[in-house]
Amino acid sequence: MPELSPFEARLAAAVRGFADGADTRVDAAEVASKAIGRRRFGAFTSLGLPLPLPSWIVLLLGLLLLALVGSTMLGGSRGEDRLAVAPSASPATTERPAPSPTSMPATDGKGDEVVSGTETQVQLSRGVVTATSAMNDRRVSGTGTFRIGVDGYDQVSSEWGTLRLENTAGAWEGSCTGATWDDGSRSVVACWLVGSGGYAGYTYYRIHRSMTGRTATFDVEGVIFPGSPPNLTDPEVP
Amino acid sequence: MAATGDSVAFARIVAAYHADMVRVAYVVSGGSQDLADDAVQAAWAVAWRKLGSLRDPERLKPWLITVAANEARQLCRRQRRTALVELHVDTLTAEGPDPADGATILDLERAMLNLSPDDRALLALRYEAGLDSSQIGALAGRPASTVRWRLSRLIARLRKELADA
């Protein structure tokens, strides 16, 4: 820790002194068991049902088998669909899965398009965020570099800066504004980007947002169109 | 090993880091042992689920401590009304603080109780866990400059409150 001012040194001592009041004794095996148990037993534990996991698995498999047999006996041809049971999501997974770029069909990469995908932050250093965009349009997939400033208030922050997104065929560059809240875990940022290289003459307007509390992966949606970003200083704007 | 689901290895990690996590959660909770215990237990459940996604073992301790701080913040938010009442009583019974430059550690501890859980989390991560702004920012997904700005604003506010009182 770098050298602290006298006031900050006393503050640090106060924080540590306050923490000394905590009872830190622990039965590690019990804490670990509870933590693991939450995952294994999930809802059953919250229902106060102390059955061990194997019994529940046997019971659930039995019910599943019964349901499948019943469905088949009733002659439902749709039962065949149900037989193709995909592995269920782990009960530990509580986050909403990010929309994959494959959740929207890939575009032909030409002309105007509606695009979507995800962006994953890979590095954050001195206010510069490097991220990778995986979109359903190859023109806007690639590596992005955000240079962002933040004006923080008690509950929220406004963000502003620039984004350059590039790949082998060209680049997009422009300005972004947005807001974050909930300690930065939720945010919406919109960017107007102008194409260059292979994308010259095109504009990419995009919004990235995190509404799920995830901080390193964002949902991205946007549009690509031939033309320039709107000019709000145009005297003909109504 | 714990990352791949070895419960014995996981218990060893609990033994190694539980105390550090409780101390931070205790600060965030404003001195509630029950809340700190609940927060850290919840943090261990998160750790068990997500340990496999942690690529750098050296980041384990700061990551665990940050998870505990976040769980404590969330529990505090749910219990905010109760906490405010309790803090109000503390404030009424507190002795008048000295000006900032002469503020004692006891004065500062009292002032901390009037902060939000978010602010206490920042202080705990910085001064109890010893994380710097870059580490806090990286774990919280925010720029280090934002963390520094919040911290400096918080320190200035505490100085002012202690000086004005």
Interface residues (C-beta under 8 A of the other chain):
Chain A: M1 P2 P6 F7 E8 R10 L11 A12 A13 A14 V15 R16 G17 F18 A19 D20 G21 A22 D23 T24 V26 A28 A29 V31 A32 S33 K34 A35 I36 R38 R39 A92 T93 Q121 L124 R126 G127 V129 I148 V150 G152 S157 D183 G184 S185 T215 A216
Chain B: S7 F10 A11 R12 V14 A15 H18 A19 V22 R23 V24 A25 Y26 V27 G31 Q33 A36 V40 Q41 W44 A45 A47 W48 R49 R73 A100 D101 A103 T104 I105 L106 L108 E109 M112 D118 L123 A124 R126 Y127 E128 G130 D132 G137 A138 A140 G141 R142 P143 A144 S145 T146 W149 R150 R153 I155 L158 R159
